[in-house]
Amino acid sequence: MRTGRWATVKKETQMKKFTAKGIEALHTKDKRYEVREQDGFAIRINPSGQKTWLYIYDFEGKRRRMSLGQYPQISLKDARQLHLDARSVHASGKDPGASKIDKKAEIRAAPSVKDVVAEYVLHWRFQNLAESSQSSYRITYDKELLPEVGNQKIALVKRADLRRLLDRIVARGAPIQAKRTKAHIHRLFNYAVEMDYIEFNPCSQIKLRVKESTRERYLKAEEIKRFWFGLDRCGFCPMYKLGLKLQLVTGQRRGEICKARWSDIDWEAATWTIPKEVAKNRHRHVVHLSTLAVEILDLLHEQTGKTEFLLPSPVDFARPATPSSVSQALKRDFEKFGISEPFTPHDLRRTLASHLEGMEVPLDYIKRILNHSLNKGVTGSYTWYDAADEVRATMEKWAEELRGILDLPPAK
């Protein structure tokens, strides 16, 4: 047997005093081995190179090994303090590893990520989201989260697991999807904290490796003209073309247009009421229809007036068209417009807002038109002013602006 500083003890090695330099010098072997200091303070080296701090002690006639954490995440100084704390508990006659045993049992009984997702999508808070938001969350969980950590106990999911997931999404060239995924996962883990499945949200403080630049695309006057008349050269169904024109004229969301019912239109008052169940922000919204918007609705009514929806699905008139089908149709025929920079249906909504701002329309009126929140905090309940006459006048002013850009005849 060797003597001196190092001495072999079965499958263990004795070290007089741990030092940072000595720990770094410990190399891997074919089998795992342990190096001990004194009073049961030890470190285990696995063939993989992983190093784990240990407290080795006897309790009720049995030799036990308590993990104090991994090196270098747990430094020598911190591990030594954990060892002293464990020795103190042991000296009082208690098993210092009992709490870890209880924690392991608790984790084994904890739900998996898949279980929590199934529970969360039935929760009232999730059900209160707009249908489009619910669909976005479900797709994120099914395609991004569950394949990575679905079967893992939610209590064992680490920040590093979620960071790797998000980094892979960024690496495939989808930074916007990475941001959406982070937001959706964050909300799920907040629910898990609320239900006491976990103590903290591992998605917190994760910073994406890239920044998502705010999209600022809108159509300038010449592009509006190319878009409007370029629709005649597109091969998709006519009702989609009118739906896109309606979005430009009214500034409403594509999903709200797709789900609009003819019963929501008040022809006499020239209004379109978007129920709170359909509105993205869950606030009932009255759209004041300009003469140009009514002209488009008249044309659309000739095509779909006998159905329930303004834009029914081409394959099933009993259901509304899906927002994605309108977007895909626009994308497929983009070259027909003669516009160099791509745009989406949502950019038509931004086009209205941008041009109204250029026309020096007050921001509050633009927010009302777009159904954006006007006020924050307690005063919001007391400062609401409908401004219906001003908003209607603004919509008519926008219609006149469009007629001028498109060289259309004035309203009758």
N, C-alpha and C positions, 0 to 999 in steps of 0.2 A: 504493500500500500504506500502511495506517495505521502510524503509529509511536507510540512511547510505551509505556505499560504493556501494552497489548494489541496484538498483531500477528498477522495472518492467515497461517498456514502451510498451504497446500493446504486440506484439510478440517479442519485442526486450529487451535487458538487457543493462543497462548503466554501464560502468566501468570508474572510474576516470582516470586511466592511464594504458595503456596496458604494461604488463611486459611479458617476455619470460616464466616465471614460471606460470603466470596467464593464458596465451594462452594454455600452455600444460595441465592445469587443466580443461579446458573446455571439458565436456563430451557430448556424443551424447544423443539425446532424440528421442521420437517417431516421432516428426515432426522437420523440420529444424527450426533454430532460429538464431537470430543475436545478437551480442554484440557490443555496440558502445562506442567509446571513445568520443572525442569532434571534432567539425568541420566536422562531417560526416565521420570520420575515423571509420571503422567497420570491423567485421569479421563474416562470416556466417558459421554455423556448420550444415552439412547435417547428416541425420540418418546413412549414410554410414561411417561417420567419417571424410569425406573430409572437410577441412577448407579453406575458400576462403576470401581473403582480399577484402574490398569494399570501395568505396568512394560514399557516399549517399549525393545527392545535388538536388537542384531545378533549373530547366531551362525552361524558357518560360511557367511558371505556372504548370509544371509537375515534379513530384518526379522521380528521375532517380537513378539507381544503376550501378556504373562502377566497373567492376572486375579489381583488381590490381594484380591478380595471386594467386596461391595456397600456403598454408603453409604446410610443412616447406620448400618447394622449394624456396619460397620467404620469407626471414627472416623478423622479426619484423622491424629491422633497414631499410632494403630495402623497405619494404612496406610503412613505414613512409615517406621515401623520395618520393616514387611514389605518395603518398597522397598529399604531399606538392606541387609536380609538377602539379598534377591535379587541386588543389585549385588555383594555380597561373594562369592556363589557364582559369578557371572558373571566376576568378576575373577580367580578361581582357574582359569579356563579351562573351566568346566563350564556346561552349559545349565541355568539355574535353573528352567525350565519343564518339564524332563524328567520330574520326579516327578509333575507334574500330568498329563502325557501318559500315563504309566504308570497313574495312578489312573483316568483316563477309560477306558483299555482294560480295566482290571480291572472297572469298573462295567458296561461293555458285556457282559462275559462273565458277570456275576453273574445269578443267577436272579431272576425276577419274584416279586411277592408271591403270585401264583397258583401258581407253581411250588413255593414254600416251603410253602404250605398243603397242596398235594397230597402233598408229601413228609412233612410233619409228621403228618398223620392216619394214616400208615402206621407211624409210629414206635412203639416198644414203650411209651414213656411215655404216649402218647395212648391206645393200645390198652388200657392198664391202667385207664383211667378207666371208671366205670360207664357202661352203655349210655345212660342218660338224660343224663349229662354229655357224652358224645360227641355225642349228638344236638343238645344245646344249643350246643356249640362249632361244629358244622357249620352250623347255622342262622345263627349269628352271622357266620361267615365268608362264607357264601353271600349273605346278605341285607344285611349291613351293610358288611363290609370290602371284599370283592372288587368290588362295583359302583363303589366310590370309587377304590381304588388297585390293583386286581387286576393290571392290565397294567404297572404301574410297577415298575422295578427296586427290589428291596427295599433296596438300598444308598442309594437316592435318596429314600426316604420320610422326611419330616421330622416333627418333633414337631407343627409347625403343621398338617400334613395330618391327623394323627390327632385333634388338638384340634378342628378344624373338623367332622370326622366325628361326634365325640361331642357337640359343641354342637348339631348338627342333630337328633340323637336326643332330646336334652333339649328342644329347641324344639318338637318334635311332641308333647310331653307324656308322655314315657316315661323319666323319670329312673332308674327301676330297671333298665330295659333298657340305659341308658347305662352304668350301673355294671357290669352283667354283660359288656357288650361290651368295656369297658376291660380287665376281668380276662382275658377270652379272648384279646384282641389282645396283651396284655402277655405272656401265656404263649407265644404264637406267636413274638414277637420275641425272647424269652429263648432259644428254640430256635435262632433265626437267629444269635444271638450265639455260642451254644455250637458251632454248625457253622461259625463264622468267616465267615459271609456279611456280617455287619455288626460294627462295633466296639462299639457301645453300643445300648441299647434306647431308641428314641425315645418309647416310651410312658411311660418313667420321668418322674416329677415332674409329670405332667399332673394337674391338679386340676379335678374337675368343677365346673361353675358352680352346681350345686345339691347339697344333701345328701339322701341317702336315709335317711329316718327308719326306725328299726327297727320292724318290724311287731309289734304287741303284741295283736292281736285274739284273743280267746278267748271261748267261750260261757259266760255265767253260768248259774246253775241254771235260771232260768225259760226262757232261750234253749235250753238243752239239751232241756228238755221240749218246747218248740215244734218244735225240729228233729226229734226222735225220732218224734213222732206226726205231724208235718207231712209226713214221707216218704210216709205212706199216701196223701196227696193229690197227690203228684207223678206225672207221667205217664211217667217213664223206667223202664227195665226193672227188675224186682224184685231181680235179683242186684246191681245197682249200689246199691240201697237198703241191702241187707244188707252190702255192702262198706263203705259209709260208716259204718254202725253199728259194724262190726268195727274201723274205724280209731279211732273214739271210744273204744271199749272197750280196745283194745290199745295205742293210741298209735303205731302203726307208720306208715311213709311210704306214701303212696298208690301209688307205683311198685312198692314191695315187696309190697303187697297184690295188685296187679294181676298180678304175676309169680309169686305163690305157687302151688305145685302141691299137689295133694292128697297126694302122696307125701311132702311136707314135714311133714305133720301126724302126730304120734304121739298117737293117741286115748287109749291106755292111760296114757301119761305126762302127757297134757294139755300138750303142747308143740308149738310151731311153729318149725322151724329154717329160718332165712333163710340160704341159702348165701352165701359171700363173693362169688360172681360176681353175685349179685343185690343184696346190700347196698350202699348208696350209698358207705359208707366202706371197702368191701372187707374187712370183718371179719365172719366168721361170727357169727350172732346167734341165740340161743335165746329165744323168746318164751314166757313162762309163761302159759298160758291159764286165765283165771278161769272159773268156772261159767257166767257170763253170756256170755263169749266162746265157750264150747263150745256153748251153746244157739243162738247165731247161726250157728255153723258147721254145726250139725245142720240148720238150716233151709236154709242155702246148699247143703249136700250133697244135699238133696232135689231141688234145681234143677240143679246142675252136677256132681254126684258122678260121673257117667259120663264126664266130660271130664277132661283133664289138669289144667286150671287151675281155681282157685277162681272166678275171674272171667274166663271166656273171652270173646273178642270176639263180639258178637251176630251179626256177619256171617260169622265163621269160627271155629268152636269149636276148631280146632286151634291157634289163636293166642291169647295173652292179650289182655284189653282194654287199651286205651291209657290212661295216667293222664289225658291231656287230655280224653278222652271222658267220663270220670267228672266231671271239673271242669266241663265244658261243660253236662252234664246238670243238675248242681246249680245252675249259674248261670241256666239257662233257666227253671227252676221256682222260683227264689228267693222270689218273692212268695207262694208257697203256704205258707211257714212262718210268716208274720206276724211276722217279725223285721225291725226297722228297718235295722240296720247289716249290710251284706253280709259274708259270710265264705267261706272257701275250704276244701277238704278239709284243707290243711295246718293250718288254724286248729283243726281237731278234734284234731290231735296236740298243739298248743299248749294246748288246753283241758285235756287229761289232765295235762300237766306243771304248769299253773297251779293246778289244783285239788289235785293231790298236794302242791304246795308249801304251799298253804293248809291242808292236813291235817297239816302239819309232818313230811312224809316227808323223810328225809335226802337231800340233793342227789345224793350218790353213787348211791343207789337209783334216783332219777329218771333219771340219766344212763345207768345200766345198762338200764333199761326202754326208753329212746329209742335205745339203741346209739350214744351219744355217747362220745367219748374221755374216759377217766378220768384218765390220767396223762401227763405230758410228760417227755421226757428219758430218761436212762439208767435211773433208778429205776423207770420204768414196767414194766420186765420183771420186777421183783422184788416189786412191791407189789400185784400183781393178786390179788384175792380174789373168788371167784365170787358169794358171797352169794345163792345160788339160793333158799334157804328164805325169806330176808327179802324178796326180790323177788317170789316167789310169794305171800307173805302180803300184800304191798303191792298186787298186782294184784287179789287177792280183796277187799281193803279198798276199792279203787276201784270194783269191781263192786257192792259193798254200797252205796256212796255213790250210785252211779247208780240202783240199784233204789229207794233212798229218794227221789231227785229225781223219778223217773218213776212212782212209786207202783206198782212192779211187785212181784209176790209174791216172797217170799224163795226162795233156792236150795233145790232139793229135796235 
